[in-house]
Amino acid sequence: MSKKIKNWENGVVSIPPEQVEIFIKQFRYKVFQKLKQKGFGTFNSTQEVIGKLTEEKMEMELESHGRDLSKFCDEALDCAVVGFWGYCSGKSWKKKAAKKDSKKK
């Protein structure tokens, strides 16, 4: 079931700047909440990142059929957090691999 979205401007929905600020605050809160729960450890592999992201995406898809748009937005935020953690994990792996390579020389 698709929802009618208001605030159309030239056929495109505009995202108000204050909504971007709200997202950033909620994103930051959620990231630090996960850090308290799970610590600073990375994902173990790219496959684990994809698996978790797929799981979160499926939850978001399920919420897209419901009537509660805030639950859909919560799942979208969860996807963003997993994507961020995957990014940070990948950068950490790359840095660790570079350190390992420099020790071999």
C-alpha positions as CSV (number, residue, x, y, z in Angstrom):
1,M,0.0,0.0,0.0
2,S,1.6,3.3,-1.0
3,K,1.1,6.4,1.1
4,K,0.3,9.8,-0.2
5,I,3.1,12.1,0.5
6,K,2.4,15.8,1.0
7,N,4.8,18.7,0.6
8,W,5.3,18.2,-3.1
9,E,7.2,20.9,-4.9
10,N,7.6,20.8,-8.6
11,G,6.8,17.1,-8.5
12,V,9.5,16.3,-6.0
13,V,9.2,15.9,-2.2
14,S,11.6,18.3,-0.4
15,I,13.4,17.2,2.7
16,P,13.5,20.1,5.1
17,P,17.0,20.9,6.5
18,E,15.7,20.5,10.0
19,Q,14.9,16.9,9.1
20,V,18.5,16.3,8.1
21,E,19.6,17.6,11.5
22,I,17.1,15.3,13.2
23,F,18.4,12.3,11.3
24,I,22.0,13.1,12.1
25,K,21.2,13.3,15.8
26,Q,19.2,10.1,15.8
27,F,21.9,8.4,13.7
28,R,24.6,9.5,16.1
29,Y,22.5,8.4,19.1
30,K,21.9,4.9,17.6
31,V,25.6,4.4,16.7
32,F,26.7,5.2,20.3
33,Q,23.9,3.0,21.6
34,K,25.2,0.1,19.6
35,L,28.8,0.9,20.8
36,K,27.6,0.6,24.4
37,Q,25.9,-2.7,23.6
38,K,28.5,-4.4,21.4
39,G,31.8,-2.4,21.7
40,F,34.1,-1.3,18.9
41,G,34.6,-4.6,17.2
42,T,34.2,-4.8,13.5
43,F,32.1,-7.2,11.4
44,N,34.1,-10.4,10.7
45,S,33.7,-10.3,6.9
46,T,32.1,-8.6,4.0
47,Q,29.6,-11.4,3.9
48,E,28.6,-10.7,7.5
49,V,28.0,-7.0,6.6
50,I,25.9,-8.0,3.6
51,G,23.9,-10.5,5.7
52,K,23.1,-7.9,8.4
53,L,22.3,-5.3,5.8
54,T,20.0,-7.8,4.0
55,E,18.3,-8.6,7.3
56,E,17.7,-4.9,8.0
57,K,16.5,-4.2,4.5
58,M,14.0,-7.1,4.8
59,E,12.7,-5.6,8.0
60,M,12.3,-2.2,6.3
61,E,10.5,-3.9,3.4
62,L,8.0,-5.5,5.8
63,E,7.4,-2.1,7.4
64,S,6.8,-0.5,4.0
65,H,3.5,-2.6,3.8
66,G,2.3,-1.4,7.2
67,R,0.5,1.8,8.2
68,D,3.2,3.0,10.6
69,L,5.6,5.3,8.7
70,S,7.7,5.8,11.9
71,K,8.5,2.1,12.0
72,F,9.6,2.2,8.4
73,C,11.8,5.2,9.2
74,D,13.3,3.3,12.2
75,E,14.2,0.4,9.9
76,A,15.8,2.8,7.4
77,L,17.9,4.3,10.2
78,D,19.0,0.7,11.2
79,C,20.1,0.2,7.6
80,A,22.1,3.4,7.7
81,V,23.8,2.3,10.9
82,V,24.7,-1.1,9.5
83,G,26.0,0.5,6.3
84,F,28.1,2.9,8.5
85,W,29.5,0.0,10.6
86,G,30.3,-1.9,7.4
87,Y,32.1,1.1,6.0
88,C,34.1,1.5,9.3
89,S,34.8,-2.2,9.4
90,G,36.1,-2.2,5.8
91,K,38.4,0.7,6.5
92,S,39.7,-1.0,9.7
93,W,40.5,-4.2,7.7
94,K,42.3,-2.2,5.1
95,K,44.4,-0.4,7.7
96,K,45.2,-3.6,9.5
97,A,46.2,-5.3,6.1
98,A,48.4,-2.3,5.3
99,K,50.1,-2.5,8.7
100,K,50.7,-6.2,8.2
101,D,52.2,-5.6,4.7
102,S,54.6,-3.0,6.0
103,K,55.9,-5.4,8.7
104,K,56.7,-8.0,6.0
105,K,59.1,-5.5,4.2
